[in-house]
Amino acid sequence: MKPRIDVCVCTYKRPRMLQRLLSALETQDTHRLFDYSLIIVDNDHAASARTTVESHARGSAVPVMYYVQPTQSISMARNMAVSAVSAEFVAFIDDDEIPASDWLRRMYCALVDYSADGVFGPVDPVFASPPPAWMVSAGLFMRPTYATTGAIIDWRRVGMGNVLVHRDVLDALEGPFRLVFAEGGEDVDFFRRAIAIGRRFIWCGEAHVNETIPPERLRLSFHVRRALLRGRASRHHPANSGVGVLKSLVACVVYTACLPFLIVLGRHVFVKYLIKDLDHLGKLLALCHIDLIGPGYIVK
């Protein structure tokens, strides 16, 4: 029997983007090396993705399963997807991404060739409208990359937007995604724990997916809020207690003091370090039980 991959997609109120993703997943070039199926978890209590998924499934040659997680939590949505997995390999891709036609095959071959527990691939931004040059130069849309295929992944530089793992990695960890990371950061925490028990993850530079950047992400306010949310979520990481908090306090003081002088180097430099500052500030504010974002804000 061929190996099989379950591709997991968590979605929230993005029917058009989800439809594009489903169409791209339908036509993956597997070279008959494996079979695959799709697991869609709708994180909207109103089940807004149901019509899109069921309409696609009726004409699909690829098996499609649909579930609703009514509680708005990325960790709970991912855990529901994992609970539906029956294949020996599990891929994750976001609902605002479009994979290349050879994406899944590239990921699978890299995992097998390097005898790895999991594989990450590049996520390339595609802008719905032209972005400000200073925003691009500030690196606000950059995802972690590595120089060569086969490079070992650092858990501090991970994300779930383009991943393939052995199912037993998910089975080995409690959760596997911890519920304290309902608003994000669940991926970093998962891979931190997996690497701590000896699992090895590598990079595959040839397995590309494109991420759609909508106009609302071209506002600085979006990135300010996202940085504060990242900081708020990061307080749950063991590495961010004790010495980590002290480092954030020092970094916050230094970055804040430098910001007025950095503006002379260009808006992109100022914004780059402003976001770094806010990452640390978000964690410190959360530790003081100060919330500038409010509940229900989910970064997508």
C-alpha positions in Angstrom: 0.0 0.0 0.0 1.1 3.6 -0.7 1.9 5.9 2.1 -0.8 8.4 2.8 -0.8 12.1 3.9 -3.6 13.9 5.6 -3.5 17.6 4.8 -4.9 19.7 7.6 -6.4 23.2 7.0 -7.8 25.4 9.8 -10.0 28.2 8.4 -11.9 31.2 9.7 -14.2 33.3 7.5 -12.2 33.1 4.3 -14.4 31.2 1.8 -12.8 32.7 -1.3 -9.3 32.0 -0.2 -10.3 28.6 1.1 -11.8 27.7 -2.3 -8.5 28.7 -4.1 -6.6 26.5 -1.7 -8.9 23.5 -2.1 -8.5 23.8 -5.9 -4.8 23.9 -5.7 -4.7 20.9 -3.3 -6.9 19.0 -5.7 -4.2 19.0 -8.4 -1.1 18.1 -6.5 1.4 16.2 -8.6 2.3 13.2 -6.4 4.1 11.1 -9.0 2.0 8.3 -7.5 4.4 8.1 -4.5 1.6 8.5 -2.0 -2.1 9.1 -1.6 -3.6 12.1 0.3 -6.8 13.5 1.7 -7.9 16.8 3.2 -9.1 17.6 6.7 -10.8 21.0 7.0 -11.6 22.5 10.4 -13.8 25.5 10.4 -13.1 27.7 13.5 -16.3 29.7 13.0 -19.2 28.7 15.2 -21.6 29.7 12.3 -19.9 27.1 10.1 -19.3 29.7 7.4 -17.0 27.4 5.4 -19.4 24.5 5.1 -20.9 25.5 1.7 -17.5 26.1 0.2 -16.1 22.8 1.4 -19.1 20.6 0.7 -19.5 22.1 -2.8 -15.8 21.3 -3.5 -16.0 17.9 -2.0 -18.9 16.8 -4.4 -16.6 17.1 -7.4 -13.3 16.2 -5.8 -11.2 13.1 -6.5 -9.4 13.7 -3.2 -11.3 12.7 -0.1 -12.4 15.7 2.0 -13.5 15.8 5.7 -15.1 18.8 7.3 -15.4 19.6 11.0 -16.5 22.7 13.0 -14.7 23.9 16.1 -17.1 26.5 17.5 -14.7 27.9 20.1 -12.4 30.4 18.5 -9.0 29.0 19.4 -6.2 28.1 16.9 -4.9 25.4 19.3 -8.4 23.8 19.6 -8.9 23.9 15.8 -5.5 22.3 15.2 -6.2 19.6 17.8 -9.5 18.8 16.2 -7.8 18.4 12.9 -5.2 16.1 14.4 -7.9 14.0 16.1 -9.3 13.3 12.7 -6.0 12.1 11.2 -5.6 8.5 10.2 -2.6 8.7 7.9 1.0 8.1 8.8 2.0 11.6 7.6 0.3 15.0 8.4 0.7 18.2 6.5 -0.4 21.7 7.6 -1.1 24.6 5.4 -3.0 27.9 6.1 -6.2 28.9 4.4 -4.7 32.0 2.9 -1.9 30.1 1.1 -1.6 28.5 -2.3 0.9 25.6 -2.8 2.9 24.9 -5.9 1.7 21.8 -7.8 4.7 19.8 -6.6 4.5 21.1 -3.0 3.4 17.9 -1.3 5.7 15.7 -3.3 8.7 17.9 -2.5 7.9 17.8 1.2 7.4 14.1 1.2 10.6 13.3 -0.7 12.7 15.6 1.6 11.3 13.9 4.7 12.1 10.5 3.3 15.5 11.4 1.8 16.7 13.0 5.1 15.0 10.5 7.4 13.6 13.5 9.3 10.6 13.7 11.6 9.3 16.7 9.8 9.9 19.2 7.0 9.4 22.9 6.7 9.1 24.9 3.4 9.2 28.5 2.3 6.1 30.8 2.5 6.4 33.5 -0.1 4.2 36.7 0.2 2.0 37.6 -2.7 0.4 41.1 -2.4 -3.2 41.8 -3.3 -2.1 45.4 -3.8 1.3 47.1 -4.0 2.9 47.3 -0.5 4.8 50.4 0.7 8.5 50.0 0.0 9.4 50.9 3.6 7.2 48.1 5.0 8.8 45.5 2.8 12.3 46.8 3.7 11.4 46.6 7.4 10.9 42.8 6.9 7.4 42.7 8.1 6.4 40.1 5.6 9.5 37.9 5.8 9.2 34.3 7.0 12.2 32.3 8.4 14.3 30.7 5.7 17.4 28.5 5.6 20.3 28.4 3.2 20.0 24.8 2.0 17.6 21.9 1.9 18.3 19.6 4.7 19.3 22.3 7.2 18.2 21.6 10.7 15.3 23.8 11.9 15.5 26.0 15.0 12.3 26.0 17.0 12.5 29.8 17.4 12.0 30.1 13.7 9.0 27.9 12.8 5.4 28.2 11.7 2.6 25.9 10.7 2.0 27.4 7.2 4.1 24.9 5.3 4.8 21.7 7.3 4.8 18.0 6.9 5.4 15.7 9.9 5.2 12.0 10.9 2.0 11.4 12.8 3.9 9.8 15.7 5.4 13.2 16.4 1.9 14.5 17.1 1.1 11.4 19.2 4.2 11.9 21.3 3.2 15.2 22.7 0.4 16.1 25.1 -2.2 18.3 23.3 -0.5 18.2 20.9 -1.2 21.9 20.8 -1.5 23.5 24.2 -4.7 25.4 24.9 -2.9 28.3 26.5 -1.9 29.3 23.0 -5.4 29.9 21.8 -4.4 33.1 20.0 -1.1 32.0 18.4 2.3 30.7 19.3 1.0 27.1 19.5 3.3 26.1 16.7 6.5 27.4 18.3 5.6 25.7 21.5 4.8 22.4 19.8 8.1 22.3 17.9 10.1 23.4 21.0 8.7 20.4 22.9 9.2 18.0 20.0 12.8 19.0 19.5 13.4 18.8 23.3 12.5 15.0 23.1 14.9 14.4 20.2 12.8 15.0 17.1 14.6 16.4 14.1 13.0 18.8 11.6 14.6 20.0 8.3 14.2 22.6 5.7 13.1 22.0 2.1 13.7 25.1 0.0 12.0 23.7 -3.1 8.5 23.2 -1.5 7.0 26.6 -2.0 3.6 28.0 -1.0 2.4 31.5 -1.6 0.7 33.5 1.1 -1.8 36.2 0.0 -1.3 39.5 1.8 -4.6 41.5 1.8 -4.7 45.3 1.9 -5.6 45.4 5.6 -2.1 43.9 6.4 -0.5 46.9 4.7 -1.4 49.1 7.7 1.1 49.6 10.4 -1.6 49.3 13.0 -2.1 45.7 12.0 1.6 44.9 12.6 1.6 46.8 15.9 -1.4 44.7 17.2 0.2 41.5 15.9 3.5 42.2 17.7 1.6 42.9 21.0 -0.3 39.6 20.5 2.9 37.7 19.8 4.3 39.1 23.0 1.2 38.2 25.0 1.3 34.6 23.7 5.1 34.2 24.3 4.7 34.6 28.1 3.6 31.0 28.2 6.9 29.7 26.9 9.3 28.4 29.7 12.2 30.2 28.1 10.4 33.5 28.7 10.3 33.3 32.5 12.9 34.6 35.0 15.9 35.6 32.9 13.7 35.8 29.8 11.5 38.5 31.4 14.6 40.4 32.5 15.9 40.3 28.9 12.6 41.6 27.6 12.7 44.4 30.2 16.2 45.5 29.1 15.4 45.1 25.4 12.2 47.2 25.9 14.1 50.0 27.6 17.0 50.0 25.0 14.7 49.8 21.9 12.4 52.6 23.2 15.4 54.8 24.0 16.8 54.3 20.5 13.6 54.7 18.5 13.8 58.6 18.2 17.3 58.3 16.8 16.5 55.4 14.4 14.0 57.5 12.5 16.9 59.4 10.8 18.1 56.1 9.3 14.8 55.7 7.5 11.2 54.8 8.2 11.9 51.1 7.5 14.6 51.0 10.2 12.4 52.8 12.7 9.5 50.4 12.1 11.7 47.3 12.2 12.8 48.1 15.7 9.4 49.4 16.8 8.0 46.0 16.1 10.8 44.3 18.0 10.1 46.7 20.9 6.4 45.8 20.9 7.1 42.1 20.9 8.9 42.5 24.2 6.4 45.1 25.5 3.4 42.7 24.8 5.0 40.1 27.0 5.7 42.5 29.9 2.2 44.0 29.7 0.6 40.5 29.8 2.6 39.7 32.9 1.2 42.8 34.5 -2.3 41.8 33.3 -2.6 44.8 31.1 -4.4 44.1 27.8 -4.2 46.6 25.0 -5.7 44.3 22.4 -8.8 42.8 23.9 -10.3 39.4 23.7 -11.2 37.7 20.4 -8.5 39.3 18.3 -7.1 36.4 16.2 -4.1 37.1 14.0 -4.5 35.4 10.6 
